[in-house]
Amino acid sequence: MSTVDAGAVDVSIPEASAHDRLWDELPDDVVDRFAGLLDGIRDGSADRDRDRVLPFEALRALRDAGLSVARLPRDRGGLGLDWPQFGRLLIEVAAADPNLPQILRGHVALVEQTLTTDDAAFRERWLGRIGAGQISGNAWSEPSGSTHARAGTELVEDDAGVLRVHGRKFYTTGSLFAEWTDAVAHRVSDATDVAVLVRLDQPGVTVSDDWDGVGQRLTGTGTIVFDGAAVDPEDAVPVAARFPYQTALYQFVLLAVLAGIARTAVEDAAAAVRVRTRSYSHGSAARTADDPQVLGLLGEQSAVAFAVQRTVVAVAGDLERAYRAARLAVEAPNDVTRAEALAAAGLAEIRTAQAQSFATRAVQQLTSRIFDALGASATARGTGLDRHWRNARTVSSHNPVLFKDRWIGEYEVHDRLPQPLWAVGTPVENA
């Protein structure tokens, strides 16, 4: 802490308050588990990105600290965090390395399904697995074969009565690091799309690290081929029966990633300005660190990063309300509680869309404009500053904001909530 003399009163100012770190709003034991650990992870983030070193060690350390069980109740081995707390923690993780929250995006959704399901056997089975440290990746999208109406990957029963999954998935974020993947398949027996949890260390599963996007290069977002991998029928849940705010949750994780990118980009740019010895003769000061135009630019971008972060924290409150409504609909099921759960989920979807509309544009611009404070030397790969824009641009391409603004407008004008589920694939009439 530092102090200033305000007359006869000393006013304490938290360290690094300009960067709006969120530790003061988290339980002490969570701070003890993660704050120092994340400082170390951040130190190697730029080097890992430049050399494409997958963050196995960092993820293992975060799992050991409890990140993968953060939402589980404490009496089940978790940290018992609500969504506002967990959202703050995800932003801190993203500020250290934005690949890490995205790696766990599918796992976060599985945890939420486990916490809100009305299937007691599923809940107990997965509370045990997750509590033991097992994690899941994601495998919903397909490079081809799917339509708006059904997945191309199929779940079929073999001659021995074993359910087996066949298909090819892409954007399998996190699966390279996980024991399980959460995949969507078309169950042939009843023509239903189901979310299946597939153990990855079994015959019939090939996971490839072939993701070649410009950003978020360390997320394991590559290909999985299923060639008859076995699936427990108890781990096949109709997609329509999943927790109602799942699309809002998926987007929220990416919003937390954007908030972390924005904050670290500003901090990195400020650090580079602070030590810069070269300046322009037509600048406004002899030292770059004293140039009012440079300071004004960084001040503006710091304000943007602060606004993005606080927006994302606010949306976490909407996710918490959706979670509580979903739990109530399970614990006291009736038409009223079910309708309230759907309404809370729809509002969470709108709030994440509003935040996405703002944050997507703001963070892309921020991560581009920081170069204006430094000059051409800042574009050298060794600085690592380019990763912030590349990562922000890549994250912003998921669940396109292009379509979300229309949703928001329909809500404002017609009080119409967005569809609870949407799909990517070939239109049915063109299939």
N, C-alpha and C positions, 0 to 999 in steps of 0.2 A: 504494500500500500504506500501511496505518497500522500502528502498533506499540503494544504494551502492555508494561509492565515487570513481568515475572514473576520477582521476586527479582533475580538477577543476569543473567537471560536476557531478551532482547528477542524477543517472539513476533510475527511478522508476520501480519496479518490481511488477506486479499484485500478490495479495495474491493467494495462492493455484495454481500458474501457472503450477506447475509440474503435477497437475491432469487434466490440460487442460479443465477446466470448460468453458461452452459455453455462459454464460450470457452476456459477453461483445459483443457478436454478435447478440443479440436479442434486440428488441425495449424496451425502458425504462419501458413503462407501462406493458409489458409482464413480465419483471424482477420483477417489483413491485407486480404483481399478484401472481407469482409462486415461487420465490426463497425461501422466508421464509416458505411458505406453504410446499414445498418439503423437507426442512430441518426437519420439524416436522413429515412428513410422513415417512422419512427414519428412524427416531429414533425408530419407532415401527415396522419396517419391519421384523426384525429377530424374534421378539416375535410373530407376526401374523403368520409367516411361521411355527414356532415350534408348536404353539397351534392350527393351522389351523383356524384362525379367518378371515373370509372373509372381504375384505376391503371396506365395504359399506360406512363407514364414509369418508375414504380417497377419494373414487371415487366421493362422493357427493361434497366434498370440491373442487375437481378439476373441476367438472362440474360447480359449482358456480363461479369459477374463470375464466371459459371460455374455458377449454381445448376441450370440445366437439364441440365448434363453432370456433375453432382456424383458420380453413381454410375458413370460411365464410367471405364475404366482410364486412367491418366495417359498411356500410350503411344497412346491413341486420342483425346487432347485433353481428357480429363476430369480430375476431381479425385481419383478413386480412393478415395472414401469408402466404408467399410463401413456397414452399417445403424445400429449404435450411433452412429457419427459423423454420418451423414446425419440421423438422427432428432434429434440435438441441434441441428443446423443448422436443421431445419424448425421446431423449437420457437422458436428465436431469431427466425426470419422471422415466425412467427405472433405473437410478442410485439410485433413492430413493426407488422404489419398482418395480421390473421387471414385476410383474403381471399386473400392471395398464395399460401400453400401449397395452398389448395383450388383455386385456378385451375390449378395444376400437377398436380393429383391424377391426371388421366388421363394426363398426360405421364409421371409417375413410373411408372405401370403399364406404359406402352409401353417405357420404358427397361428395366424388369425383364424384359418379354417378350423384348426384344432380347438381353439378357445370358444368358438361360436357354434359348433356343430350340435345337432340334436341327437347324433349317433354316439351314445355313451361308449360303446366298444372302440370306435374310431378314436374318440377323444383320449381314452386311457392308453391305447396303444401308441399314439403319437406323442402324447405327453411324456411317456416313458422314453421313446426314442430321442425326441428332441432334448429332453432333460439329460440324457446320457451323452449329448454333444453331437449327435448326428445332424447333418444339414442336407437341404435339398436345393438343387438348381431348378432351372425352368426350361421347358421344352414345349411351348405352345405353337410357335410359328413354324411354317413350312415354306421351303423355297418354291414349291409347286405342288399341285395335286389337290389343294384344299379349295373349297368354295365358300361363299358367304353362309351357306347352310350346313356344311359339315366339314370335318377334318378329313384330310387324305389318308393319314395314318389310321390303321384299323386294329381293332381288338377282336380277336377271334378265339374260339375254343377248339383245341386240337382233339384228336381221336381219344386221348386219355382224359379229356375233361379239364385240361389246364388252359387257362386264359393266356394268350400270347399276343404281343404287340408287334406290328410290322409297319415300318415307315421310315421317313427321313425328315429330320427336324433341323432348323437353323435358328439363329438367335437364341441359343441354348445357354443363356447367361448363368454363370455360376456352376454349371454342371461339372466342369472340369475339376472343381475343387471339392465336390460333394460326394456323399454316399448314395444319394437318391436324386432323381429328377422328377419334377411334376409336369407331366406331358398330357396333351389332349389327344384323344383317339376316338374314332367312330366305332362304337360297339355294334358289331354287325347283327347280333342276335335280336336287338330291339331298335336298331337304327337311331341310337342316341349318342350324342357326343359326351364323353366322360373325361374327367380329369383322373389320370392314373398315376400312381406313385411307383416308379420303376427303380429297383435296386440296380446300381450301375456296375457293380463288380460281379457280373454274371455273364454266362455265354449269351450271345445274341445282342450285345450292346457294344457299339464302337463310338467312342467320343474323340473328336478331332479338334485340335487347336488351330483352326483355319480362319479365324476372324481376322479380317484385314482392313477394318475401318480406320479412318484417319485419327479417330480419338477413342478414348475408353478402350485402349488396346489390350488391357490386361484383365479383362472381365471374363475370359473364357467363353466368349459369345460366338461359338463355332457350330459345328455340325454334330448331330448324333444320328446314327443309323440303328434302328431296331430291326433285328432279324430273328423274330421269334422269342424275344425276351419274355420271361414269365412274369405274370402280374397276379397278385393276390386279389380275388374278386372283392374282398372287403375294402380294398384300397382303390376302388373305382367309383368315383362320385359323379353323378350327372353335373355337367357344367352349370346348368340352370339352378342346381341346388346348392351351389357354393355360397359363401357369405355375400350379402348383397352389395357391399361397398368395395368389392375387390378391385374394380377398375380404378376407383379413386385411390386406393392404397398403392397400386402399381405406379400411378402417376406421382403420388406423394413422395415415394422413394427417390424418383428422378428429380423432383423439386428440391429435396434435401441435398442431392448431389450438386445441383446448380447453385444453391446457396453456399455450399462449401467451396466450390470453385471460385465464386465471386470474391469471397472474403480472402482466400489465399492469393488470388491474383493481385488484389490491391496491396496486400502485405508484401508480396514479392516485388512489386513495382516500387513501393515506397523504400524497401531495403536497397534496391538498385540505385534509386535516386540519391539516397543518403550517402552512398560511398562514391558517387560518380565525380571524377575530377575534371573531365573534359566538358566544355560548354560551348555554345555558339556565340560568336561575336555579336550577332544581332539579337541575342536573347535579352532578358530583362534583369539579369544579375550575373555576377562573375562566377558564382557557384550554382550548379543546377539545383542543389538542395535549397537555395534561397530564392529561386526564380518564382515570382508570384504567379506566372502563367502555369508553370508546372505544378505548383502547389494547388492552384485552383482546379486544375484537371484532376489531380489525385483526390482532392476534397470532394469533387463531384462524384467520382467513381466510388469513393468510400461511402458516400450517402446512398448510392444505388445499392451497394452490397448490403448495407444496413437495412434498407427497405425490403430487399428481396428476402433476407433472412427473417425479418420480423413477419413478413407475409406468410412465409412457409410455417413458422411457428404458430401463427393464427389458424392456419388450415388444419394443423394437428388437432386443435380443439374440435373441429368438425368431424374428424375421423373418430375421436373419442366418443362423441355423441352418437355416431353411427354404430360404433361397437357396442355401446351400452344399450341402444335400442335393439340391436340384433340379439344380444344376450337375453333381454327381457322377452323378446318374441319366442325364444326357446324355453325359457323358464316359466313363462305364463302365456302359452300360445292361445291366441284368439284373433278374431278379425281385426280388432283395434291395434293390438301390439304388432301384428304383422304389417299392417298398413303404416304404422309409425316407423317401423324398421325400414321399409322401402322408401318412405319420405326422407328419413335421415340420411340414407345412402344416396338418394338422388341429390340432396342438398350438398353432401360432401363431394359429389361428382362436379357440381357447379362450382364449388369453392376451389377445387383443384384446377378446374378449367380456367377460372379467373386468375389464379396465381400463375398458371402456366402461360397464359396470354401475356402477362406482365413480365415474368421472370425470363421467359425464353428470349424475348427481344432485348431486355435490359442486360442480361449477362453476356449475350453474344456481343453487344456493343461495348460493354465494359472491357471484356477480355481483348477486344481489338484496340480500343483507345489507349490502353496503358502503354502501348508502344510509342504513342505520340509524346510521352514524357521522357523518352530515353534515346531515341534515334535508332539508326540502322543496326548498330552493334547489338541491340537487344534481340534482334531476330536470329542471332547465332544459336544453333541447336544446343550448345553447351549451357546457355542461360536457363533453358527449360521453360521460358515464358510462353513459347508457342503452344505448349500442352494445354494451357488454360482455355485458349480459344478452340483448339481441336476437340477437347473434351466437352466443352459447352455446346459446340455445334453438333456433335454426335448425340449427346443426351437429348438435345432439343428436337432431333429428328424422330424420336420415338413418339407414338401416339400423337400424330401431327396437330400442332396448334391451329393450323389452317382451318380445321373443322370444328374446333372447340369454340371459337368466337361466335359461330352461328348458334351453337347450343346456348351460350350465354344470352344472346339476343332473343332467342325463343323463350327463354325463362323470363327475361325482363318484360317482354311484350305480352306473351301468352300464358305466363306462369306454368310453362311446360317443362317438366324435368326430362333429361336425356334418357335414351334407352339404356337399360341396366347392363346389357351385354352387347358387344359389337365384335365383328370378325374381320379378318383380312384374308382375302382370297379372290378367286375368280367369281364374278357374278353368276348366279345360278343359270340365268338364261344363256350365258356364254360358255357354260361348262361342257 
